[in-house]
Amino acid sequence: MSISINRERLAETFTELCEISSPSREEQGVAVYLKKAFSELDADFIYEDDSASATGADCGNLIVRIDGDSSADPIFFACHMDTVQPGHGVQVERNGDIFTSKGDTVLGGDDKSGIAPLIELTTLLKEHAISHRTIELIFTTCEEIGLLGAKSIDYSPLQSTFGYALDSNGIDKVIVGAPAANRLSINVHGTASHAGMNPEGGVSAFLVAAQALTKLKLGRIDEESTSKIGIMKGGIATNIIPDHLMLRGEVRSHSMEKLAAFTEEIESIFKKTAADWLVEDPSKQPAVEVKVNADYPAMRLSEDDTVIKTVQAAGLKLGREISLVIAGGGSDANIYNGYGMSTAIIATGMDKVHTTSECLDLNDMISLTQLLLAIITE
């Protein structure tokens, strides 16, 4: 059966979703929209979990199930409902098949370019009475601020054990590997003193941190690993030697051994720099506190895994070549894989994400919808 995607309906759904403000922890508007949409499409199961108590979001994660009539194993598709800032008051502009925001906000294609095709997919199943495997749709909160929704989701209602996160740039691209990450919280403590009357009496936390930073390997460490310090805050006045500096950073690696080693190296350098700092008064010896939080585990899939064979077979059915790539960033897929749910990431066509220049081509969403349809009817 040849099924035609309803281009204008898909475009309208995408526009409506983007114009619902949903920065992280403010996803309720999208959740309400989705519950209504899937209820009207006679979804067999719609469930909102109580993860809000853990994430601080104004709603929980959603799980939607559409029962199939195929003997094929059930499968899930996952998207996140939140966007980065600036994400309030999005106004979508359309020029032909290209969507952008009016320029003051992000568009929200990350990740609504995945959500809209899932709604279109479900609509097509109902309209054409298509035979298909059972599909489960997962919509999480707070992905953009640490994958918090996926970390807190109630997985118990799920029947499927493998599936796809719809969340990457490009098209006909499937991410099969992504690094693990550690988040670092570093606090450097010095001694405050008046910078004009008694600068010698202080120990600048800024200078201690600066010296440590010059010894670190930051950016691309090797072909598997990266690290960075992304946030620094401290100081209360220009005439006071700063006694505290807070730094936030991360280490990522596809190798768990390297992740541990590079994390330990950063901690060791900061602490040694403080311990070796020359002071006349031992009570003014600077100190460093380092806290390491495991952010997400690594993911790595094989071409022999069912989740990869399934999407490649769907691509073959459509006459399209699906490229398998290794990524450098983490997503909800890392969390799902960590829970034993084999998950690949399918690109949705999103482009220039996390900027006010974000854009999306309608034809890419149509292509994605066709691929999803091929997967569930394969």
Buried (B, 14 or more C-beta within 10 A) or exposed (E): EEBEBBBEBBBEBBBBBBBBBBBBBBBBBBBEBBBEBBEEBEBEBBBBBEBBEBBEBBBBBBBBBBBBEBEBEBBBBBBBBBBBEBBEEBBBEEEEBEBBBEEEBBBBBBBBBBBBBBBBBBBBBEEEEBEBBBBBBBBBBBBBBBBBBBBBBBBEEBEBBBBBBBBBBBBBBBBBBBBBBBBBBBBBBBBBBEBEEEEEBBBBBBBBBBBBBEEBBEEEBEEBBBBBBEEBEBBEEEEBBBBBBBBBBBBBBBBEEBBBEBBBBBBEBBBEBBEEBEEEEEEBBBBBBBEBEEBBBBBEBEEEBEBBEBBBBBBEBBEBEBBBBBBBBBBBBBBBBBEEBBBBBBBBBBBBBEEBEBBBBBBBBBBBBBBBBBBBBB
